[in-house]
Amino acid sequence: MTDALAAQAARYYAAKLQEYGPTPRGVDWNDERTQRIRFDHLLEVLSAATEPFSLIDFGCGYGALLDSLVEHHEAFTYRGYDVTPEMVAEARRRYPGEVRARFTSDCDGLEPADYAVASGVFNVKQDTAESAWHAYVYEIVDTLARLSSRGFAFNALTAHADPEQRRPDLFYADPAAMIDHCLRTYSRDLVLRHDYELYEFTVIVYLDRRPPVARSG
């Protein structure tokens, strides 16, 4: 099922790229401004990072998040992964001289990094059954955790979006259920961002910070 859903996603985004090119619309976002809002929240996972660090961009598309990294950091290693080979080829064309970056469509070949982020990879379920897509989402979150040693972050459309704004081909995650899963499975040190203008939320999970000390009295 996972391979079939990944192949389905690859076909969907290859068609978007062909229609709109290497733009936010080409990865199914509305515009660059909202894309940057998402990147800013995801990269909060780097708030305690010391350079150099390594980062995996899981579902990198044409590599737009790399622009944000370059603006704010110097010493890093970036690995962009996308299930869509056409996206990877476009990313390589956009950053031919960026020695800090590599792009691949081989998930099995990804080596663990300090951090991992994923933007928009849960959204488009198309006609997949809700239960099957839900399991697929949790499998990807588990992959993010496995590939990162210091922290990971992801976003998802929120189940609290206005009903009239919802589309049947999209997946709307329950933020409370997602937080509970991450707390129980990965770390008690995390942040939920559900306070920005988009119909989504961001989860930031820290893996290497000391847990809070329990106090009595």
Contacts in CASP RR format, 6 or more apart in sequence:
PFRMAT RR
TARGET T0000
AUTHOR 0000-0000-0000
METHOD contacts of the structure
MODEL  1
MTDALAAQAARYYAAKLQEYGPTPRGVDWNDERTQRIRFDHLLEVLSAAT
EPFSLIDFGCGYGALLDSLVEHHEAFTYRGYDVTPEMVAEARRRYPGEVR
ARFTSDCDGLEPADYAVASGVFNVKQDTAESAWHAYVYEIVDTLARLSSR
GFAFNALTAHADPEQRRPDLFYADPAAMIDHCLRTYSRDLVLRHDYELYE
FTVIVYLDRRPPVARSG
1 132 0 8 1.000
1 135 0 8 1.000
1 136 0 8 1.000
2 136 0 8 1.000
2 139 0 8 1.000
5 128 0 8 1.000
5 132 0 8 1.000
5 133 0 8 1.000
5 136 0 8 1.000
6 83 0 8 1.000
7 83 0 8 1.000
8 126 0 8 1.000
8 128 0 8 1.000
9 83 0 8 1.000
9 84 0 8 1.000
9 121 0 8 1.000
9 124 0 8 1.000
10 83 0 8 1.000
10 84 0 8 1.000
10 85 0 8 1.000
12 124 0 8 1.000
12 126 0 8 1.000
13 26 0 8 1.000
13 27 0 8 1.000
13 28 0 8 1.000
13 61 0 8 1.000
13 82 0 8 1.000
13 83 0 8 1.000
13 84 0 8 1.000
13 86 0 8 1.000
13 87 0 8 1.000
14 84 0 8 1.000
14 85 0 8 1.000
14 86 0 8 1.000
14 87 0 8 1.000
16 25 0 8 1.000
16 26 0 8 1.000
16 27 0 8 1.000
16 28 0 8 1.000
17 26 0 8 1.000
17 27 0 8 1.000
17 62 0 8 1.000
17 84 0 8 1.000
17 86 0 8 1.000
17 87 0 8 1.000
17 90 0 8 1.000
18 86 0 8 1.000
19 25 0 8 1.000
19 26 0 8 1.000
20 26 0 8 1.000
21 62 0 8 1.000
21 90 0 8 1.000
22 62 0 8 1.000
22 90 0 8 1.000
22 94 0 8 1.000
23 32 0 8 1.000
24 30 0 8 1.000
24 31 0 8 1.000
24 32 0 8 1.000
24 34 0 8 1.000
24 35 0 8 1.000
24 64 0 8 1.000
25 31 0 8 1.000
26 62 0 8 1.000
27 61 0 8 1.000
27 62 0 8 1.000
27 64 0 8 1.000
27 87 0 8 1.000
28 120 0 8 1.000
28 123 0 8 1.000
28 124 0 8 1.000
29 35 0 8 1.000
29 38 0 8 1.000
34 198 0 8 1.000
35 64 0 8 1.000
36 68 0 8 1.000
37 196 0 8 1.000
37 197 0 8 1.000
37 198 0 8 1.000
38 119 0 8 1.000
38 120 0 8 1.000
38 155 0 8 1.000
38 198 0 8 1.000
38 200 0 8 1.000
38 202 0 8 1.000
39 64 0 8 1.000
39 65 0 8 1.000
39 68 0 8 1.000
39 119 0 8 1.000
40 68 0 8 1.000
41 153 0 8 1.000
41 155 0 8 1.000
41 193 0 8 1.000
41 196 0 8 1.000
41 202 0 8 1.000
41 204 0 8 1.000
42 65 0 8 1.000
42 117 0 8 1.000
42 118 0 8 1.000
42 119 0 8 1.000
42 153 0 8 1.000
42 154 0 8 1.000
42 155 0 8 1.000
42 202 0 8 1.000
42 204 0 8 1.000
43 65 0 8 1.000
43 68 0 8 1.000
43 69 0 8 1.000
43 72 0 8 1.000
43 117 0 8 1.000
43 153 0 8 1.000
44 153 0 8 1.000
44 191 0 8 1.000
44 193 0 8 1.000
44 202 0 8 1.000
44 204 0 8 1.000
45 115 0 8 1.000
45 117 0 8 1.000
45 151 0 8 1.000
45 152 0 8 1.000
45 153 0 8 1.000
45 204 0 8 1.000
45 205 0 8 1.000
45 206 0 8 1.000
46 53 0 8 1.000
46 55 0 8 1.000
46 73 0 8 1.000
46 115 0 8 1.000
48 206 0 8 1.000
48 209 0 8 1.000
49 114 0 8 1.000
49 115 0 8 1.000
49 150 0 8 1.000
51 73 0 8 1.000
51 74 0 8 1.000
51 75 0 8 1.000
51 76 0 8 1.000
52 75 0 8 1.000
52 76 0 8 1.000
52 77 0 8 1.000
53 73 0 8 1.000
53 75 0 8 1.000
53 76 0 8 1.000
53 77 0 8 1.000
53 113 0 8 1.000
53 114 0 8 1.000
53 115 0 8 1.000
53 150 0 8 1.000
54 76 0 8 1.000
54 77 0 8 1.000
54 78 0 8 1.000
54 79 0 8 1.000
54 113 0 8 1.000
54 114 0 8 1.000
54 115 0 8 1.000
55 69 0 8 1.000
55 76 0 8 1.000
55 77 0 8 1.000
55 78 0 8 1.000
55 79 0 8 1.000
55 113 0 8 1.000
55 114 0 8 1.000
55 115 0 8 1.000
55 116 0 8 1.000
55 117 0 8 1.000
56 79 0 8 1.000
56 80 0 8 1.000
56 81 0 8 1.000
56 110 0 8 1.000
56 113 0 8 1.000
56 115 0 8 1.000
56 116 0 8 1.000
56 117 0 8 1.000
56 147 0 8 1.000
56 148 0 8 1.000
57 63 0 8 1.000
57 65 0 8 1.000
57 66 0 8 1.000
57 78 0 8 1.000
57 79 0 8 1.000
57 80 0 8 1.000
57 81 0 8 1.000
57 116 0 8 1.000
57 117 0 8 1.000
57 118 0 8 1.000
57 119 0 8 1.000
58 80 0 8 1.000
58 81 0 8 1.000
58 116 0 8 1.000
58 117 0 8 1.000
58 118 0 8 1.000
58 121 0 8 1.000
58 140 0 8 1.000
58 143 0 8 1.000
58 144 0 8 1.000
58 147 0 8 1.000
59 80 0 8 1.000
59 81 0 8 1.000
59 82 0 8 1.000
59 83 0 8 1.000
59 87 0 8 1.000
59 118 0 8 1.000
59 119 0 8 1.000
59 120 0 8 1.000
59 121 0 8 1.000
60 66 0 8 1.000
60 80 0 8 1.000
60 81 0 8 1.000
60 82 0 8 1.000
60 87 0 8 1.000
60 88 0 8 1.000
60 91 0 8 1.000
60 103 0 8 1.000
61 82 0 8 1.000
61 84 0 8 1.000
61 87 0 8 1.000
61 88 0 8 1.000
61 90 0 8 1.000
61 91 0 8 1.000
62 87 0 8 1.000
62 90 0 8 1.000
62 91 0 8 1.000
62 94 0 8 1.000
63 80 0 8 1.000
63 87 0 8 1.000
63 91 0 8 1.000
63 94 0 8 1.000
63 95 0 8 1.000
63 103 0 8 1.000
65 117 0 8 1.000
65 119 0 8 1.000
66 78 0 8 1.000
66 80 0 8 1.000
66 91 0 8 1.000
66 95 0 8 1.000
66 98 0 8 1.000
66 101 0 8 1.000
69 76 0 8 1.000
69 78 0 8 1.000
70 98 0 8 1.000
76 100 0 8 1.000
77 100 0 8 1.000
77 113 0 8 1.000
78 100 0 8 1.000
78 101 0 8 1.000
78 102 0 8 1.000
79 101 0 8 1.000
79 102 0 8 1.000
79 103 0 8 1.000
79 104 0 8 1.000
79 110 0 8 1.000
79 111 0 8 1.000
79 113 0 8 1.000
80 88 0 8 1.000
80 91 0 8 1.000
80 101 0 8 1.000
80 102 0 8 1.000
80 103 0 8 1.000
80 104 0 8 1.000
81 103 0 8 1.000
81 104 0 8 1.000
81 105 0 8 1.000
81 106 0 8 1.000
81 107 0 8 1.000
81 110 0 8 1.000
82 88 0 8 1.000
82 91 0 8 1.000
82 103 0 8 1.000
82 105 0 8 1.000
83 105 0 8 1.000
83 107 0 8 1.000
84 105 0 8 1.000
85 105 0 8 1.000
87 105 0 8 1.000
88 103 0 8 1.000
88 104 0 8 1.000
88 105 0 8 1.000
91 103 0 8 1.000
92 103 0 8 1.000
95 101 0 8 1.000
95 103 0 8 1.000
104 110 0 8 1.000
107 143 0 8 1.000
110 147 0 8 1.000
112 146 0 8 1.000
112 147 0 8 1.000
112 148 0 8 1.000
112 149 0 8 1.000
113 147 0 8 1.000
113 148 0 8 1.000
113 149 0 8 1.000
114 148 0 8 1.000
114 149 0 8 1.000
114 150 0 8 1.000
114 151 0 8 1.000
115 148 0 8 1.000
115 150 0 8 1.000
115 151 0 8 1.000
115 152 0 8 1.000
115 153 0 8 1.000
116 144 0 8 1.000
116 147 0 8 1.000
116 148 0 8 1.000
116 151 0 8 1.000
116 152 0 8 1.000
116 153 0 8 1.000
117 144 0 8 1.000
117 152 0 8 1.000
117 153 0 8 1.000
117 154 0 8 1.000
118 140 0 8 1.000
118 144 0 8 1.000
118 152 0 8 1.000
118 153 0 8 1.000
118 154 0 8 1.000
118 155 0 8 1.000
119 154 0 8 1.000
119 155 0 8 1.000
120 155 0 8 1.000
120 156 0 8 1.000
121 140 0 8 1.000
121 154 0 8 1.000
122 137 0 8 1.000
122 140 0 8 1.000
122 154 0 8 1.000
122 155 0 8 1.000
122 156 0 8 1.000
122 157 0 8 1.000
122 171 0 8 1.000
122 173 0 8 1.000
123 156 0 8 1.000
123 157 0 8 1.000
123 170 0 8 1.000
123 171 0 8 1.000
124 169 0 8 1.000
124 170 0 8 1.000
124 171 0 8 1.000
125 133 0 8 1.000
125 169 0 8 1.000
125 170 0 8 1.000
125 171 0 8 1.000
126 169 0 8 1.000
127 169 0 8 1.000
128 136 0 8 1.000
130 171 0 8 1.000
133 171 0 8 1.000
134 171 0 8 1.000
137 156 0 8 1.000
137 171 0 8 1.000
137 173 0 8 1.000
138 181 0 8 1.000
140 154 0 8 1.000
141 154 0 8 1.000
141 178 0 8 1.000
141 181 0 8 1.000
141 182 0 8 1.000
142 185 0 8 1.000
144 152 0 8 1.000
144 154 0 8 1.000
145 152 0 8 1.000
145 185 0 8 1.000
145 186 0 8 1.000
145 205 0 8 1.000
145 207 0 8 1.000
148 207 0 8 1.000
149 207 0 8 1.000
149 208 0 8 1.000
150 206 0 8 1.000
150 207 0 8 1.000
150 208 0 8 1.000
151 187 0 8 1.000
151 204 0 8 1.000
151 205 0 8 1.000
151 206 0 8 1.000
151 207 0 8 1.000
151 208 0 8 1.000
152 204 0 8 1.000
152 205 0 8 1.000
152 207 0 8 1.000
153 202 0 8 1.000
153 203 0 8 1.000
153 204 0 8 1.000
153 205 0 8 1.000
154 202 0 8 1.000
154 203 0 8 1.000
155 200 0 8 1.000
155 201 0 8 1.000
155 202 0 8 1.000
155 203 0 8 1.000
156 171 0 8 1.000
156 172 0 8 1.000
156 173 0 8 1.000
156 175 0 8 1.000
156 178 0 8 1.000
156 200 0 8 1.000
156 201 0 8 1.000
156 203 0 8 1.000
157 170 0 8 1.000
157 171 0 8 1.000
157 172 0 8 1.000
157 173 0 8 1.000
157 199 0 8 1.000
157 200 0 8 1.000
158 172 0 8 1.000
158 173 0 8 1.000
158 175 0 8 1.000
158 194 0 8 1.000
158 199 0 8 1.000
158 200 0 8 1.000
158 201 0 8 1.000
159 172 0 8 1.000
159 173 0 8 1.000
159 174 0 8 1.000
159 175 0 8 1.000
160 175 0 8 1.000
160 194 0 8 1.000
161 172 0 8 1.000
161 199 0 8 1.000
162 199 0 8 1.000
165 199 0 8 1.000
166 172 0 8 1.000
173 201 0 8 1.000
175 192 0 8 1.000
175 194 0 8 1.000
175 201 0 8 1.000
175 203 0 8 1.000
178 201 0 8 1.000
178 203 0 8 1.000
179 190 0 8 1.000
179 192 0 8 1.000
179 203 0 8 1.000
182 190 0 8 1.000
182 203 0 8 1.000
182 205 0 8 1.000
183 190 0 8 1.000
186 205 0 8 1.000
186 207 0 8 1.000
187 205 0 8 1.000
187 206 0 8 1.000
187 207 0 8 1.000
188 211 0 8 1.000
188 212 0 8 1.000
189 205 0 8 1.000
189 206 0 8 1.000
189 207 0 8 1.000
189 209 0 8 1.000
189 211 0 8 1.000
189 212 0 8 1.000
190 203 0 8 1.000
190 204 0 8 1.000
190 205 0 8 1.000
190 206 0 8 1.000
191 203 0 8 1.000
191 204 0 8 1.000
192 201 0 8 1.000
192 202 0 8 1.000
192 203 0 8 1.000
193 201 0 8 1.000
193 202 0 8 1.000
193 203 0 8 1.000
193 204 0 8 1.000
194 201 0 8 1.000
END
